Amino acid sequence: MKALNIFLSLMFVLFAGLQYNDPDPYVWMPIYLYAAVFCWLAARQRFYPKWYIAGILVYLAYATYKFFDQNGVEDWFTKHHAENLAETMKATKPWIEETREFFGLFICIGALLMNYFYGKWKMKAGRA
């Protein structure tokens, strides 16, 4: 778990750095850095279940918005027939950017959920 959390932490810091040239880095840099911090803390055996839940709820709310937004995931899937999102790194169409952001949120949610359940298990077993 320690190695996975270190890897995730470094990955989220990299993702945050890549947001520098994004149209809205003030939104996405904190999103990825929040996940990075809590993965780093989990790697050091420090678990904060309430903070995981807070992040998960915020990310889920934003992901819901990204799903139903005009040019969101639903639009990408229904109107654009799930067009390839990884064809180029440049998001030339708005639904590509929105859908990539949606999946980025779910990566963050997955990391926080993993640490939430692992941390709860460690605390319950008296291992933390």
C-alpha positions in Angstrom: 0.0 0.0 0.0 2.9 2.3 0.8 4.4 2.1 -2.7 1.0 2.5 -4.3 0.3 5.6 -2.3 3.7 7.1 -3.1 3.1 6.4 -6.8 -0.4 8.0 -6.7 0.9 11.0 -4.8 3.6 11.6 -7.4 1.2 11.0 -10.2 -1.3 13.6 -8.7 1.5 16.1 -8.3 2.4 15.6 -12.0 -1.3 15.9 -13.0 -1.5 19.2 -11.0 1.7 20.5 -12.7 0.2 19.7 -16.2 -2.8 21.9 -15.3 -0.6 25.0 -15.4 -1.5 25.7 -19.1 -5.1 24.6 -18.6 -7.9 27.3 -19.0 -8.8 26.7 -15.3 -5.7 25.7 -13.4 -7.1 27.4 -10.2 -9.7 24.6 -10.1 -7.7 21.6 -11.2 -4.4 22.1 -9.4 -6.1 22.1 -6.0 -8.2 19.0 -6.9 -5.1 17.0 -7.8 -3.0 18.4 -5.0 -5.7 17.5 -2.4 -5.5 13.9 -3.6 -1.7 14.0 -3.6 -1.5 15.2 0.0 -3.8 12.5 1.3 -2.1 9.7 -0.6 1.3 11.0 0.7 -0.1 11.0 4.3 -1.5 7.5 3.8 1.9 6.3 2.7 3.2 7.6 6.0 0.4 5.6 7.8 -1.6 8.8 8.6 -5.3 8.4 7.8 -8.0 11.0 7.9 -11.3 9.4 7.1 -13.4 12.6 7.5 -11.2 14.4 5.0 -11.4 11.5 2.5 -15.2 11.7 2.7 -15.2 15.4 2.3 -13.0 15.2 -0.8 -15.1 12.3 -2.2 -18.3 14.2 -1.8 -16.9 17.3 -3.5 -15.4 15.3 -6.3 -18.7 13.4 -6.8 -20.7 16.6 -6.9 -18.3 18.0 -9.5 -18.2 14.8 -11.5 -22.1 14.8 -11.6 -21.9 18.3 -13.0 -19.3 17.2 -15.6 -21.5 14.2 -16.5 -24.7 16.2 -17.2 -23.1 19.5 -18.4 -23.6 20.6 -21.9 -20.6 19.0 -23.7 -20.2 16.7 -20.7 -19.8 12.9 -20.6 -23.5 12.2 -21.5 -23.1 14.5 -24.5 -19.8 12.8 -25.5 -21.4 9.3 -25.2 -24.8 10.0 -26.9 -24.1 12.7 -29.5 -20.5 12.0 -30.3 -20.6 8.2 -30.1 -17.9 7.9 -27.4 -15.3 9.5 -29.7 -11.7 8.6 -28.9 -10.5 10.8 -26.0 -6.8 9.9 -26.4 -6.3 10.4 -30.1 -4.4 13.6 -29.4 -3.2 15.3 -26.2 -4.8 18.6 -27.3 -8.5 18.7 -26.5 -9.8 20.3 -29.7 -13.5 19.7 -28.8 -15.2 20.8 -25.6 -16.7 17.3 -24.8 -13.2 15.8 -24.9 -11.9 18.2 -22.2 -15.1 17.8 -20.0 -15.0 14.0 -20.3 -11.3 13.8 -19.5 -11.9 16.0 -16.4 -14.7 13.7 -15.4 -12.4 10.6 -15.5 -9.7 12.6 -13.7 -12.2 13.2 -10.8 -12.9 9.4 -10.7 -9.2 8.6 -10.4 -9.1 11.0 -7.4 -12.2 9.4 -5.9 -10.8 5.9 -6.3 -7.6 6.9 -4.5 -9.5 8.5 -1.7 -11.9 5.6 -1.4 -9.0 3.1 -1.3 -7.3 5.0 1.5 -10.6 5.5 3.4 -11.3 1.8 3.5 -7.7 0.8 4.1 -7.3 3.4 6.9 -10.6 2.2 8.5 -9.4 -1.3 8.4 -6.0 -0.4 9.9 -7.6 1.6 12.7 -10.1 -1.1 13.5 -7.4 -3.8 13.5 -5.2 -1.5 15.7 -2.5 -1.4 13.1 -2.3 2.3 12.5 
